[in-house]
Amino acid sequence: MAGKRIEWLDIAKALSIILVVLGHAGHAYLDVYLGWFRIPLFFFLSGILFKPVWIKDFFSWAWAKVRRLMLPYFMYGILIFVVFNLHNLDMIFGHIATLFYGGRVLQGPYGVFWFITVLLLTQILLGLLSPLRKRVQIFIILALFTAGHIPVLASFDFFWNMDVVLVAVFYYSLGYFGRNFIVKYNNSLPLAAGSAMIAIFFIVLNANGFMDHYLNLKMTRLNNVFMDIIIPLTFFMPVIYLSTLLTHYRIKSILEVVGRYSIVIMYLHLPVNIFFRTVLDYDVTTFEFTFFGVAIPVMIGALMSRSRITKKLLLGQNTGIPKTAG
């Protein structure tokens, strides 16, 4: 599966990152309801291409993951700082120290950087678990997911948001363990429609005050173990079905490009819109926030893909790791 790009997976990543940008646009209701599944979906899709790691290969594999994800992490972090602090560059070393710590202490244009470190630690954790029997892996992952819901965790700013890994590894492993099921039923309308109806039912319950569900992985604001499993899952198959359906239409070529540069969009959609609002003094609408936050990073990503240096430093390529997160 990892030998070539998968059309519906690229499209699903595109839809996922568009929903992430849309959720950050400032609309209160969208932020709540998209928050139920947008980041869990991103982990889920990334886990589909995960491959078990042999113990003898673990350290070289893990180091390749670190280089691929953390080199762009620091490059984007430094470049964004320079753009917004041209007249205050003497603070750059303090900023680099903050980037090293990462997690919840990163705010403003760096507000989504936590995702990268959590993705890296999640991949490494599943890599450590992969030589174990599947039953043992599932038991450990469920135990970690339960432990991740301990309320006191939200009161600490953990290094690299490592507390979120306890929860993220569950969604990531769902993609890994369930990929055969996903490939078999990714075009199942009854499954997608039934799942969508359940998701809509939860939205109606929440909107009418019968439940108060909120999911924010970065801030470790979680409800309970059961609902944080069921609710995100109800959204996954509808998105996957829609992604598979869109492979038959011309728009797929645009969405595939968006999916290919999803990490660039993740890094740059906030800085782009903060630039509009603060430097250009232009108050973007929800639609403009989403459009600028997707289109401009895609164009920047396409330009960066033309140079070996920027491909390595900013796109994390040329490291022997497939372009799609695995």
C-alpha positions in Angstrom: 0.0 0.0 0.0 2.8 2.4 0.8 4.6 1.9 -2.5 2.5 4.4 -4.4 0.2 7.3 -3.6 -3.4 6.3 -3.0 -5.9 8.7 -4.6 -8.7 8.5 -2.1 -6.2 8.8 0.8 -4.7 12.0 -0.6 -8.2 13.4 -1.1 -9.2 12.4 2.4 -6.1 14.2 3.8 -7.1 17.2 1.7 -10.6 17.2 3.1 -9.2 16.7 6.6 -6.7 19.6 6.4 -9.4 21.9 4.9 -11.6 21.1 7.9 -8.7 21.9 10.2 -8.3 25.3 8.6 -12.0 25.9 8.6 -12.2 25.1 12.2 -9.5 27.7 13.0 -11.3 30.4 11.1 -13.1 31.6 14.3 -16.6 30.3 13.8 -17.7 29.1 17.3 -20.0 26.3 16.2 -17.7 25.0 13.5 -14.8 24.9 15.9 -16.8 22.8 18.4 -18.2 20.2 15.9 -15.2 20.0 13.6 -13.1 19.6 16.7 -14.9 16.3 17.4 -13.1 14.6 14.7 -10.7 16.7 12.5 -7.5 15.9 14.3 -8.4 12.3 15.2 -9.2 11.9 11.5 -5.7 13.2 10.6 -4.1 10.7 12.9 -6.3 7.9 11.6 -5.5 8.6 8.0 -1.7 8.8 8.8 -1.9 5.4 10.5 -3.3 3.7 7.4 0.2 3.6 5.9 2.1 2.6 9.0 4.2 -0.6 8.7 5.5 -2.7 11.5 9.1 -2.2 12.5 11.7 -4.9 13.2 13.6 -4.4 16.4 17.0 -4.4 14.6 15.7 -1.6 12.3 14.0 0.5 14.9 16.7 3.1 15.6 17.5 3.9 11.9 13.7 4.0 11.2 13.1 6.3 14.2 15.9 8.6 13.3 14.6 8.9 9.7 11.2 9.9 11.2 12.8 12.5 13.4 14.7 14.1 10.5 11.7 14.0 8.2 9.4 15.7 10.7 11.6 17.8 13.0 13.8 19.5 10.4 10.8 21.3 8.8 9.4 21.9 12.3 12.4 24.0 13.2 12.8 25.6 9.8 9.1 26.8 9.7 9.4 27.9 13.3 12.4 30.1 12.6 11.2 31.4 9.3 7.8 32.4 10.7 9.5 34.1 13.6 11.7 36.1 11.3 8.7 37.3 9.2 6.8 38.6 12.2 9.8 39.9 14.1 12.1 41.6 11.6 12.8 44.4 14.1 13.2 42.2 17.1 15.5 39.4 16.0 17.5 39.4 19.2 14.7 37.3 20.7 15.2 34.5 18.2 17.3 32.3 20.6 14.6 32.4 23.2 12.1 31.5 20.5 14.2 28.5 19.4 14.3 27.3 23.0 10.5 27.5 23.1 10.4 25.5 19.9 12.5 22.9 21.5 10.0 22.5 24.3 7.0 22.8 22.0 3.5 21.6 22.9 1.0 23.9 24.5 3.4 26.8 25.1 3.5 27.5 21.4 0.7 29.8 20.5 -0.3 32.4 17.8 1.2 31.5 14.4 2.9 28.4 16.0 -0.4 27.1 17.4 -0.5 23.9 15.4 3.1 22.9 15.8 2.1 20.6 18.6 0.6 18.2 16.1 4.0 17.5 14.5 5.7 16.4 17.7 2.7 14.4 18.8 2.6 12.7 15.4 6.3 11.9 15.6 6.0 10.5 19.2 2.9 8.5 18.2 4.7 6.9 15.3 7.7 6.0 17.4 5.4 4.6 20.2 3.6 2.4 17.7 6.9 1.4 16.2 8.0 0.2 19.7 4.8 -1.7 20.1 4.7 -3.3 16.7 6.9 -6.4 17.4 4.5 -7.4 20.2 1.5 -9.7 19.6 -1.5 -7.8 18.2 -3.6 -8.6 21.3 -1.0 -7.1 23.6 -0.6 -4.0 21.4 -4.4 -3.4 21.5 -4.5 -3.9 25.3 -1.6 -1.4 25.8 -3.1 1.2 23.4 -6.5 1.0 25.2 -4.8 1.4 28.6 -2.9 4.4 27.4 -6.1 5.9 25.9 -7.8 5.5 29.2 -4.8 7.0 31.1 -4.8 10.0 28.7 -8.2 11.0 30.0 -7.0 11.6 33.6 -8.1 15.2 34.2 -4.9 16.3 36.0 -2.9 16.0 32.8 -4.6 19.1 31.4 -3.0 21.2 34.1 0.6 20.6 32.9 2.4 21.9 29.8 4.2 18.7 28.8 7.3 18.6 26.6 6.2 18.2 23.0 2.6 17.6 24.3 3.6 14.1 25.0 0.5 13.5 27.2 -1.6 13.8 24.0 0.3 10.8 22.6 -1.6 8.6 25.0 -4.8 9.5 23.2 -3.5 10.0 19.7 -1.9 6.6 19.4 -5.4 5.1 19.6 -6.7 7.0 16.6 -3.4 6.4 14.7 -3.6 2.6 15.4 -7.2 2.5 14.2 -5.9 3.4 10.8 -3.1 0.8 11.1 -5.2 -2.1 12.4 -8.3 -1.2 10.4 -6.8 -0.6 7.0 -7.9 -3.8 5.4 -11.5 -3.1 6.5 -11.1 0.5 5.2 -9.8 -0.6 1.8 -12.6 -3.2 1.5 -15.4 -0.8 2.5 -14.2 2.7 1.5 -16.9 2.8 -1.2 -19.7 1.4 0.9 -22.6 3.9 0.8 -24.7 2.0 3.4 -21.8 2.1 5.9 -21.0 5.7 5.2 -24.7 6.8 5.3 -25.4 4.9 8.5 -22.3 6.3 10.2 -23.2 9.9 9.0 -26.7 9.5 10.5 -25.3 8.6 13.9 -22.9 11.6 13.6 -25.8 13.9 12.8 -27.8 12.4 15.8 -24.9 13.3 18.1 -24.8 16.9 16.7 -28.6 17.3 17.2 -28.3 16.0 20.8 -25.4 18.4 21.5 -27.1 21.4 19.8 -30.3 20.9 21.8 -28.5 20.6 25.1 -28.9 16.9 25.7 -25.2 16.4 25.8 -22.1 18.7 26.0 -19.3 17.1 24.1 -16.0 18.8 23.5 -12.8 17.4 22.1 -9.5 19.4 22.0 -6.5 17.1 21.9 -3.9 19.9 22.2 -5.4 21.2 25.5 -6.3 17.7 26.6 -9.9 18.7 27.0 -11.6 15.4 26.7 -15.1 14.1 27.7 -14.9 10.4 28.5 -13.2 7.3 27.1 -16.4 5.9 25.5 -17.6 9.0 23.8 -14.2 10.0 22.6 -14.1 6.6 20.8 -17.6 6.5 19.4 -18.1 10.1 18.2 -14.9 10.6 16.2 -15.4 7.2 14.6 -18.9 8.2 13.2 -17.3 10.8 11.0 -14.4 8.7 9.6 -16.2 6.5 7.1 -18.4 9.3 5.6 -15.2 11.3 4.9 -13.5 8.3 3.4 -16.5 7.4 1.3 -16.7 11.0 0.0 -13.0 10.9 -0.8 -13.4 7.7 -2.7 -16.4 9.2 -4.6 -14.4 12.3 -5.5 -11.8 10.2 -7.3 -14.2 9.9 -10.2 -14.5 13.7 -10.7 -12.1 16.3 -12.1 -11.8 18.0 -8.7 -9.7 15.1 -7.6 -6.6 16.6 -9.2 -7.0 19.7 -7.1 -7.7 17.8 -3.9 -4.8 15.5 -4.5 -2.5 18.5 -4.6 -4.0 19.8 -1.4 -3.5 16.5 0.2 0.1 16.3 -1.0 0.9 19.6 0.7 -1.3 19.0 3.8 1.7 19.4 6.2 2.6 22.7 4.6 -1.0 23.9 5.1 -0.8 22.7 8.7 2.2 24.9 9.3 1.3 27.9 7.3 -2.5 28.5 7.4 -2.3 30.3 10.7 0.7 32.5 9.9 -0.8 33.4 6.5 -4.1 34.6 8.0 -2.4 36.3 11.0 -0.3 38.2 8.4 -3.5 39.4 6.7 -5.0 40.5 9.9 -2.0 42.1 11.6 0.5 43.2 8.9 -2.0 44.0 6.1 -4.8 45.0 8.6 -7.3 43.0 6.6 -10.0 41.2 8.6 -10.6 38.0 6.7 -14.0 36.3 6.7 -14.4 32.6 7.5 -14.4 31.7 3.8 -11.4 33.9 3.1 -9.5 32.5 6.1 -10.1 29.0 4.7 -9.3 29.8 1.1 -6.1 31.8 1.9 -5.1 29.2 4.5 -5.2 26.4 1.9 -4.4 28.1 -1.4 -1.4 30.1 -0.4 0.5 27.3 1.5 -0.2 25.0 -1.5 1.4 27.5 -3.9 4.3 27.9 -1.5 4.6 24.1 -1.2 4.6 23.7 -5.0 7.4 26.3 -5.3 9.4 24.6 -2.6 9.1 21.2 -4.3 11.2 22.6 -7.2 14.4 22.8 -5.1 16.2 19.9 -3.5 17.2 22.1 -0.6 13.7 23.3 0.2 12.3 19.8 -0.4 14.5 18.5 2.3 14.4 21.4 4.7 10.7 22.4 4.4 8.9 19.4 2.9 10.8 16.6 4.8 11.6 14.7 1.6 14.7 12.8 0.4 14.9 10.9 3.6 13.7 7.5 2.4 10.2 8.0 3.9 7.0 8.0 1.7 5.5 11.5 1.3 2.3 10.4 2.8 2.6 10.1 6.6 3.0 6.5 7.6 
